[in-house]
Amino acid sequence: MWWYLLACELALGAPLVMAALWAVQHVPRWEWTSSTVLLTGGSAGIGLSTAEALARKRVPYLVLAARREAVLQEAVQQVKGVIAQCGSPTRVSYIVMDVSDEASVATGVAQATVQCDGHRINLLICNAGFAYPARFVDSTMQNARQMMEVNYFGCLNVVWKVLPDMLSAKRGRVVFTSSMVARAPIAGYTLYSATKAGLRAFAHSLDMENSCLGVRVQVVSPPDVETPGYAHENEVKSPECAAISAFGGATPFSSAAMAEAIVRGIEDYTFDITLGSDGALLNYGCAGIEPATSVCALLVQCTIAGLLRLGLAVLSKLHYGIVKRVRVTNVSAEARKAEKRD
């Protein structure tokens, strides 16, 4: 009987492996020594750490973009310190640019080209963004529009100015900072997750449109990362959002660790760049129709997809339970306060 079962496994396994070998897309490794980089949101947090990692990769030109000039100047000096330490030839500069303003983006991209001695941007990292993790009923349309203008439309503004040159050169890479909540939304990130989910869908379609023309697109899905933005989020998080974020007791990753993951993911193309076991399992469980770039990873996804779906369903039920506990407790407390007033 054992030989019959083995024969069945081999008969089923061979076609699966053949299909995986055919389905995987082979993307050439990114060449750092010919990179001209524009990094939005590069003045602090993940953006600044990514700039330092790129300097260590010895990219020739690196331009940081953000809205606050004083902070940008400090960031450039910090990157120059890394350049001096490792003897990198990287020329780092900055532009003051508001990604939500089309005119500001047009001026900024033109300035970046001048600062790079006329070299066109061939690696664009759209990292500018922010979150306001309050309950939907405690938020406003202004909160929703501001996040969409920066997190989603801000990326489109920059890509529209940079992509044509990449297509002309038949070489380029566009990287968007999305979020794990784009595929695993949680209470509190209601408005924010919508902006990042939209960005993720845009990135996938854009990659499909332009990959055959030499331009590939990627997304970064950070877990909790210790940054100034994350610290600000914790000040306004709804109680249930804070409870879910603390569930499991995991501590936030460092921005340096996230930056190293980003650089590795760019060099050896991965459509979704993340960090940590939670991010990896989420990627495996929700990969869907995303481009596969590793035979091994694809086969693992195929093998454990059913179990992962069950595990993610259990996690979802736990999250719903946390929200229910917090909201019911709040409602009860408010009711008791009302009784005392009466």
LINGIFEN-V865211 format. One record per run of one state. SS is the DSSP state (2 for helix, 1 for strand, 0 for the rest). FROM is the first residue (numbers start at 1). LEN is the number of residues. Records with the same first field share a line. If there is no record, write none. Layout:
SS = FROM-LEN, FROM-LEN
This chain:
0 = 1-1, 24-8, 35-1, 41-4, 57-4, 67-2, 87-4, 97-5, 116-7, 127-9, 139-2, 170-2, 178-2, 183-7, 214-1, 221-4, 227-1, 237-2, 247-6, 268-4, 274-2, 287-8, 342-1
2 = 2-22, 32-3, 45-12, 69-18, 102-14, 136-3, 141-29, 180-3, 190-24, 228-9, 239-8, 255-13, 276-11, 295-47
1 = 36-5, 61-6, 91-6, 123-4, 172-6, 215-6, 225-2, 253-2, 272-2
